[in-house]
């Protein structure tokens, strides 16, 4: 993985002021600049590079440049952006050498945000989630009126020379009566390939399917028809050997249906991140599963926290999140000094309201199924 990059970010409402302050070296159109910035981030996602975004304001930059005797040019803007990343995030929420319990870390971060509203906690984590986020694909189907509706999520993976879309089996069961649509370069396109799912229980419902996983194997270069912002995770992004201990940190990334919409005849939706702690207790037995095959992640809707403000937030409806990717952070977390991109460790298959946990099937189950169909895949059986 390359060294992290810092990208100075400009607000659209500041653009005219920036043009007056720095008349040379700036594009005339903010939209042209934004497109270039998004292309840079997209390229970084494909190349496994980490990009930290640092929003800079013209009046504050002018004051900084004057105080530090810097020219009003691109080099100085980059230097200023780098200092902001340190000053607003890393240094002011720096943790002690001895890492306290997670609850104490949360309290300290909340106090830091309250003391300085310019601190954005997600600035620490989002750069490491961009590649995982780019691998998550919203799944659509047509409703009774022939309009696209988003109903599930999936994860794109490349293993060797094979391209896959993984999701929950109960999501792929829709394929029996509907075409499943995913984002193409200009519009939604139907999936083309072969699919396989865990065996449907004798009672004909997925409620008793303890695995509840499936995957599509794309055919004939279909992957080249997908939206260019999407990324296929590879073996380096996947950890089939993850073992959950109490308070391990996980992030679910998917597309809730409640955030999908039709605008100008086109379907759209918004990606969502939900983080929680792994559990290792009696709830596995109560749910009839084991820690070897599944991960349970604690999440109480009434105690949900906004990761941007560290304050209590309204819980969302999980419809449409089924089949999304679940990523494990380093076991060193919350020690931010060892932060790195979290690895894919499972697929979300359900939520238990009674036990307040997400139910996640470990990724090795689907890798084993892929290996059975494609014995030459460059992965080992777990």
Buried (B, 14 or more C-beta within 10 A) or exposed (E): EEEEBBBBBBEEEBBEBBBEBBEEEBBEEBEEBBEEBEEBBBEBBBEBBBBBBBBBBBEEBBEBBEEEEBEBEEEBBBBBBBBBBEEBBBEBBEBEEEBEEEEEBBEBBBEBBEEEEEBBBBBBBBBBBBBBBBBBBBBBBEEEEEEBBBBBBBBBBBBEEBBBBBBBBBBBBBBEEBEBBBBBEEEBBBBEBEBBBBEBEEEEEBEEBBBBBBBBBBEEEBBEBBBEBBBBBBBEBBBBEBBBEEBBBBBBBBBBBBBBEEEEEEBBBEBBBBBBBBBBEEBBEEBEBEBEBBBBBBBEBEEBBEBEBBEEBEEBEBEBBBBBBBBBBBEEBBBBEEBEBBBBBBBBBBBBEEBBBBBBBBBBBBBEBBBEEBEEBEBEEE
